[in-house]
Amino acid sequence: MKLPQTFLLVLLFLPGSLFSSQPVRSLVAESLFDKAKTLQDSGKWELAAESYRQFLSQAPDSAPGHANLGIVYAHQRKFEDAAREYGTALKIDPSLTGVYLNLGIARFEEEKYAAAASAFQRFLSHDPQNRQAQELLGLCDLELDKYEDAVKMLRPLQDEGSPDVLLALSAAYVRLNRMHEAEIILGGVLNSQQSNTAQVHFLLGQIYAGSNNFPHALEEFKAVAALDANWPNIKLLLGATEARVGHFQEAEADLREQLQATPTNFETLFTLGALLNKQRRSQEAIPLLLRAQHLNPRSGDADYQLAEAYSKTDSKDKAWAAVRAALQLDPKDGQAHYLYAQMARERGDQATAKHEFALAESLSVNKSEQDLLRLSEESRNRQAELPASSRGENK
C-alpha cells in the first residue's frame, strides 16, 4: 500500500522548535546543523543528508540531528534508514512525540504494519485528536485484518467525506460482511468526482457478490478491468464470476489467461479445474487440480474436486481416497459427505451411506457448487484494503 502524497508532505515536517531543542556541542557542529537544515528546507536531500551525518559525527547524541536525518532519508524513500534514525532520536529524547508519527509513516511504507500501528498509537496517546494519525492507524488495522478496529478508528472521520476514508471504511465493512453499511458509504462516493475508479467498482462488485447478485457483480468487475487492466488477478475474478452466471466459455478464457500470468496460483488452478469438472471434462481437470493440491495440501476443496473428477473417470479407488481426505480436512463439508455417501452405497456399505446422507442433509446450507462459485481471498478481498489513491505511485 502506498500513502497518499499529502501524508508524506504534511507529516514528515516536524515543528520548528524541535530543531533547537538541544544545544549543539560546538560552533562547528552548530554551523553544520544550520547548513544541513538550510539544505533540507531547499529540498537538496543528498547534500542535506551528508551535512547531517557530518553534524552527527560531532554530536552523536543529538536527537534533533537524528530526527532530521530521518526526515531527509524519508524524502529519499530510504524508509529503513529513516526508521533507524527516528528510533535513535526517540531513545535519546522520548519526549519528541512527533517523531512517532514519522516513524509510523516509515514503517508503513516498509509494509511493516504492526510496527507502524504501534508508532501511531504512541503518537495518538499524546495527540488523540490528530486526524491524519487516526486515518493511518485505521489503514494499518485494515492491513492487519483488524476490521472492527479499523471501523472504530475510521468511522468518526466519515462525515468529512474524504474518499480515502470512505473507501477504506467501506472495505472494512465488506470484510466484516456488513454489506448494507458498505453500500451506503459507497453511495456517497458515487456522488463524488472519484466515483469512476477501479476501487469503487471493485467494492461495489464485492457487495453485489456478497448479496448473490452475480450479474451486477460481473458488470462491476468488468468495469474494474476496463479502468485498470493490471488489477491483481482480475482475470481470475472475472472467470469465477462468469462461472457463477453460467458464462462458461468466457470464464474458461479468462481463467486460462490468468493461468498464463500466474501459473503457480492455487486459486486459478483450482477454479479452472472446478470449471472443467463441472463441464464433465474431468480428464482435463485432474492435472490442474493435482497442481492445486500440491500448492495447498490443506485444501479440502481441492480433494473434493479430485474425488468428483476421479469418480467420473471410473478411478474408484482414487476417488474414495480423495473424498476421505476431503472430509478429514473439512468435516463440515456437506458436499463431501454426500459424495462419500454415494460411494459408500456403491461399495455396499448401506449403514455408512445412510449416516453420511443424513450428515450431508444437516450440513447443506446452500453449499452446492462452492468449488466453482467462491472467489479467491487474494483477488476478491485483499485489494479491498487499499484506498484508491493508495494504489498509485506517489508523485
KOLBA-54142 format. One record per residue: z negated, x negated, y negated of N, C-alpha, C in turn. Coordinates in steps of 0.02 Angstrom, whole numbers, plus 50000, padded with zeros to 5 digits. Layout:
BEGIN
ZXYZXYZXY...
***
This chain:
BEGIN
500004995850059500005000050000500004995649938500404997649889500414994149826500054998149773499704994649729499364998049674499854999949620499735005649587500125007149527500055001449477500595000049442500594994449396500054994949343499875001049323499375001749271498704998949292498544999149357497914996349379497904988849367498444985549384498464978349376498414976449302498734980249259498744978449189498084980049155497764985449175497154987549141496534984249170496484984149235495854982249265495754974749270496284970949267496194963849277495924960249216495904963549159495634960349099494904962349089494474957449087493764958649081493574958649007492994961548992492774961748922492754954748891492934954348827492954947848793492294944248794491734947948793491074944748792490954940548855491304942248909491204938448970491384931148961491894929848923492154923048919491664918348884491194920948847490714916548814490004917848838489954920648899489284922448923488874916448945489194910648955488824904748973489044898948929488574894548909488774888748869489164883848911489644880548881490014875448917489644868848910489814863948951489404858048956489564852748903490164852948875490344847748827490904850248783491024846448730491574848348686492244847948722492304843148768492924842548807493024848748850492494850648884492534856648926492674862848884492344863348827492464869148783493184869348761493464863548746494164863248725494634865448781494474863248842494884865148899494844872748911494244875448903494164882648913494564886548861494514884548798494884888048745495634887548756495864881648778496574880848791496794885348848496394885548901496574889748958496584897148939496094899248898496074906248877496674907948834496874903348790497474904548748498094905248791498174900848840498744901248885498724907748926498134909748946498064916048984498274921948941498034922048878498214927548834498964927848819499294922048826500014921648813500414923048876500074924148932500424925648994500734919549027500514913549008500774907449038500314905549097500434909049152499944909149206499874902349240500404898849253500354892449288499984887349246500154887049181499814882449137499084884349128498954890849124498254893249117497854891449179498144892249238497784890549300497604883149302498074878949282497944871749281497384870049232497394873249173496884871849123496194874249147496174880049180495524882449206495274877749261495724875249303495504870649355495224864149324495554861849270495294855949235494614857449204494544863349175493894865349146493354865549199493514868349258493024869149311492834862449342493274857449337493074850849360492534847949315492494850349252491974848249205491364852749210491484859149225490924864049226490994868449288490864865849347490984869549409490544875649418489994876149380489554881949388489664887049333490244887049303490404891949251490684898249283490304903649282490534910049309491154912649271491154912349203491754914649168492374910649186492294904049197492864900049216493154902249282492734903349332492974905649397493274912749392492944917149354493194923949347493874923949314493954920049261494604919849226495144916749269494974911549307495464908649352495674913749404495204917949427495374923349472495874928149442495784929749378496244934249343496944931149341496974924849326497624921449322497964921449391497584919849443497864920049510498114927049528497744932149507497954938949522498624940549490498714938249428499354939349394499924935449427499754930149463500244926549502500324929349572499954934749586499954938149651499684933549706499244929049687498894924849735498204928049747498204933549783497614937749786497054934649828497224930849878496694927449917496334922349873496714918549834496404913749788495994917449734496264922949710495904926849659495234929349686495244932049747494624934649777494114929049785494344923149804493884917549812493554915849746493934915649691493654914049626493184919449602493364925749612492914931249593492254930649631492304929249696491694928649736491254923049712491564917449693491174911849667490834913749602491194917149559490904919249495490294923749506490344928249554489794932849567489194929449598489314924349639488754920549666488374916849611488754914349561488434910849506488074915649460488394921349446488094926149399488224933249423487784935949464487874942749492487884948149438487674946649377487654951749325488354953449299488854949549316489534950849292489844956449335489594962449326489784967949370490524969749365490834968449307491544969849301491964965949350491724960249372492104956149419492184959749486491704964149504491764967849566492394972149566492584974749508493184978749504493794974449520493824968549489494384964149502494394961649575493804960349602493754958349672494024963849717493844970049701494104975649741494854976049739495144974949680495874975249673496194969749716495924963749712496204958249751496174959749826495604962249849495544963949920496014969649939496094974449894496544979949905497254977449915497464972949872498144970149877498234965949940497694963249966497724959650030497704964450090497644970950075497574976150126496924975350166496424972450135495754971950164495334977550135495464983550160495214989550127494454990450132494164988150187493434988750193493094984350141493344978150133493064973650083493184976350013493774979150002493934982049936493464987849921493354992249970492914997949960492204995749943491964990449977491294987949962491244985549890491764982049866491764979649797491784985349748492194990449761492234996149716491574999949714491245000549772490595003849774490075000149733490084993449738489624989449698489754990649623490384990749604490564991949534490344998849512490475003949553490295010749534489545011949532489165007749567488435008449562488195006649492488575002849455488415001149386488785005449336489365007949355489775012049310490045018049350489615022849367489805028149414490345032849389490485032849324490985037449297491655034149287491735027949309492365024449298492915027749339493385030849304493895034849337494365030749381494555024849358495015020749397494695018149461494075016149457493735013849517493655019549567493535025549543493475031349587494125032449625494685032049589495325033149621495465027649673495325021449655495455015949701495025016549763494395018549755493965019349813494215025049856494465030349825494755035849863495355033549904495775029249875496345026649913496115022349971495585018449960495305014450015495065018950071494725024350052494475028950103495045031850145495615033250113496195035550150496425030350201496465024150178496695018750223496205017650280495575019050269495055018050319494935024250362495375029350353495325035650391494685039450376494405038350317493805041950297494025047650251494315052750280494655057850241494165062350202493595063850232493105067850196492855063950135492735057450144492515053350087493055053050033493675052550055494225052350007494255058749966494155064449999494155070849963493585071049912492985068849933492415068949887492535064449826492885058949836492995054249781493565056649736494085059749765494675061349726494665068449697494295073049728494315079949705494075080649633493555076949610493365077649539493905075449490494405071649515494945069249471495545073849472495505079149512496085083349523496345086749459495885089049417496095092749358496465088549307496415081849314496795077649267497545078049279497735080149339498445081149353498825074849367498485069349380498845063149396499215064049462499875062849463500245063649525499975059249581499755053049564499475048649616498865051849649498415054649608497815057749635497995063949676498435068149649498625074249684498945072849752499375067849754499705066149817499205063249867498765058949843498265056049887497785061449913497575065949870497115071249890497455075949939498075077749926498425082149973498525078650040498645072050039498705068350101498055068650142497485068050107496845068450142496755075350173496945080550136496885087350164497335088250225497945085350222498395085850279498085082650340497795076650331497495073250388496885077050415496565080950372495995085050394496215091850420496875092850421497175099250443496975105050398496835103450336496685108650286497325109950247497805112950281498485113450256498535117850194498125123150191498175127750134497985124150070497445120250073497235116650013497755111449992498055108150042498585103350027499175106749994499345112650019499925116149992499805118349920499195120449904499035122349835499115116449788498865110649809498925104649766499645102749757500025102849811500735100849806501125105749763500885111949760501215116749715501185114349643500615111249625500565108449558501025102549548501085098449600501525092649594502255094849588502435100249621503125102649619503325104749548502835106349508502985108249438503005102249392502905096249420502895090249378503575086749383503645081549344504265077749344504355073749409503815072949448503855069049509503935073349571504185079649561504215084149618504725082049669505285079249646505825077549692505755070349716505205068949752505095062249780505035062849855505175057249888505115057149961504405058949983503915056549945503215057749964503045065149963503265068649910503125075849905503455079549962504095078149975504445081550029504135079950097503905073750105503585071750167502955075850180502535076450128501915080250136502055087650147502555090350112502745097350124502985098250196503365093450221503585093850290503005093850338502505089850324501905089850366501555096550365501515099450306501175106050300501555111250341502215111350334502615116150373502545114950448502555108550467502485106850539501795108950564501285108050522500605109850541500515117350550500945121250517500915128550525501475131050571501775126450610502295128050659502925130950628503035129650564503655131850532504135125950534504425124750592504815118750602505495118850567505825124550560506455124450522506355122050450505815124450416505685122050349505455114750349505075112950400504855105950405505465101350411505955103450450506565099450458506935098650392506965103950352507285103550287506945098350243506285098350245505905093650203506005086450228506005085350293506095078650318506795076050306507285080550307507965078550288507985076450215507605079850173507565077850102507255070950095506755069450136506445062750136506975057550151507365058650204507875053850224508405052950170508575058350135509075057950082508815053950022508175054750008507885051249950507675044149965507505042750028507265036050046507475034650118508055031550125508325030150191507895025150229507475021450194507045016450225506345019050240506245025650234505585028350250505415026550322504805023950335504645021550402504745026850456505145025050506505255029150565505535036050549505935036550496506185043150476506625046150530507015042150566507445044950618507025047550677506485044350691506015046950742505735053650721505535054050659505255060350633505775065850635506395064350613506925069350615507075071450686507135066450732507295068150801506775072550833506145071050822505605075050852505615082150824505745082850759505755089450729506385093350750506945090050754507555093250778507475095850849507115092050889506985094250958506575100750957506115101350909505705107450905506115113650892506665112850855507075118750838507685119350883507705115250936508245115950985508885112350967508875108150918509475104350899509485097850939509615098451003509525092751048510035087251036510645089051022511155083951011510995079750950510805083050894510605079450834509975075250847509515078250884508885074650898509025068250937509455068750987509605062751027509935057350984510395059450941510745054550899510245050950853509795054750823509305051550777508825047150816508605049350874508135045350913508455038950938509095039350957509435033150979509535028350921509665030950862509715026650803509045023350788508505027250795507845024350784507685019050837507905020350899507765015650952508125008950940508705009150910509055002950893508654999050842508355002550795507974999250742507294996850766506975000650810506304998950835506294999450911506594994750947506674995351020506034995051059505484992851028504854992451065504334997351037504575002651006504125007750979503965012951033503335013551050503145018251103503375025351089503245027651028503395034651012504145036151018504565031450997505285032651002505505032951075505285028151115505455028151186505195034451221504585036251206504285042051237504645048551218504775049451153505075055751130505785056451156506175050951155506855051351181506835052651257506375049351292506315050651363506135057851378505665060551339505465067551349506045072351334506435070751282507005074951266507515075051323507675069151350508145068851405507865072351467507215071751477506885075151533506965082651527506875085151466506925092351455507635094851470508115090551459508815092351471509025090951544508525089451586508635088051657509075081851667509005077151621509355070651627508835065351646508495066851701507905062951719508075055751737508655054551767508835047751784508895043351722509125046351666509165042751603508465042151572508055047151583507395047251552506915042051582506955041051648506455036851682506405029851654506965026151643506885019351616506555019251547506705024251506506385024551440505645025951446505465030451491504755032251499504365026551530504675022751575504335016951603504205011651550504685010751505504575006051450504015008451405504005015051392503465017851351502795016951385502775018251450502145017551487501905010251486502365005651490502184998551487501874996751420502154999651366501894998351299501215001551287501105007351318500475010851309500235013651376499935009451416499725011651484499165016751483498875018051425498345023051420498605029851400499255030651398499545037051378499635041651438499225046751442499305051651494499955055551487500195056451426500815060051415501405056451448501415049751442501965046051474501955046951549501355046651579501315047651652501515054751671501335059651630501535066451646502295067151645502605064351593503335064751590503665061251649503385055451669503645052051727503565056351790503005059751796502905064151853503435069551856503575072551799504095077651796504775074751814504925068951786505575065851799505655064151873505135061151902505175059351973505245065552017504895070951998504935077052039505635079952038505985079151982506665081751976507165077352013506975071252029507435066752064507215065752137506785070152160506545070052230506175063652248505875060452198505445054652213504725057152217504585060652273503965064452277503335060152275503345054452308502755050152309502625047352239503145045252205503065042652137502825048152090503085054252100502875059952058502135061452068501925061352132501215062752148500755057552117500945051152122500545045852092500515046452017501085048251987501105048651914500695054551887500715060251921500335065951896499585064751904499395061351958498685059751966498455054851912498895050051895498725045351841498665049051774499105053951763499075057751701498415061451695498185064351750497555068051748496945063451741497005057451768496455052651758496395050851684496955050051651496955048051581496785053951535496975059951555496845065951513496675071751558496035072351577495825077651623495905084751594496015085251529496065091851497496795093851484497265090351515497975091851505498175097551552498245103451523498415109351563499085108751598499575105651565500235104751595500175100551658499795095051653499725090551711499385094151769498875098251754498535101951807499025106951840499455109951800499935114751827500435111251874500695105451850501165101751892500815099251956500205097051948499815094752006499725100452056499595106452030499515112252074500155113752112500725113352078501365114552111501485109452167501325103152151501435097852202500955098752261500335100552245499855101552299500075107252345500345112552315500585118152356501165115952401501625111852372502185109252412501945104952469501375101552458501105097152510500665100952560500605107552550500235111752597499495112152583499265109552527498545109552510498415115652465498335121452496498285127752459497635128052418497095125352445496455125652409496495121852343496775115752347496855111752286497325115152237497865118052264498355121452221498015127252184497625131252219497285136952187496815134652133496435129352148495955126652099496315123952037496865120352048497225117351993497585122551950497855127851982498175133151943497665136551898497065137551923496535140651882496345136151824496295129551838496145124851784496695124951731497315124851754497875124751707497865130851662497705136651691497685142851651497135142551599496565139751618495995139451571496125134451515496545129551528496665124351479497295125651437497685130651455498315131751420498195134951353498165130651302498095133051234498745131351198499285134351224499945133151194500115125751193499985122251249500135115151251500825113851282501185119251299501835118051331502285114051287502655109751318503135105251284502805100651233502175099251242501835094751195502185088051192502435085751250502775079251252503305078751199503745083851196504315083551152504135085451081503635089651073503525092851009503055088950964502645084650992502185081050949502565076050907502315074550849502615069550806502145063650803502435057750800502025051650806501535051050749500925048550766500425047150714500695042050664501065037350689501295031950644501775034750592502285038550614502785040650566502585046950528502175051150560502035057650531501425057550486500945053250501500315053450465500175047250424500345041350450500145035250416500385035050344501025037050332501295036550265501015041850219500685047050247500375051950203499825048950161499595043150179499045039950142499285036750078499935035950069500185031950014500435036349958500135036049900500405039549843501105037149828501515041449798502215039949787502305033549748501935032649695502035026749653501795020449689501415021349743501155015549778501655012649827502195016449842502675014049892503165009149863503245008949797503715004349766503384997949747503794992849733503534986449709503304987149638502794983249620502584983049551503124979749509503204982149450503734979549406503434975649350
***
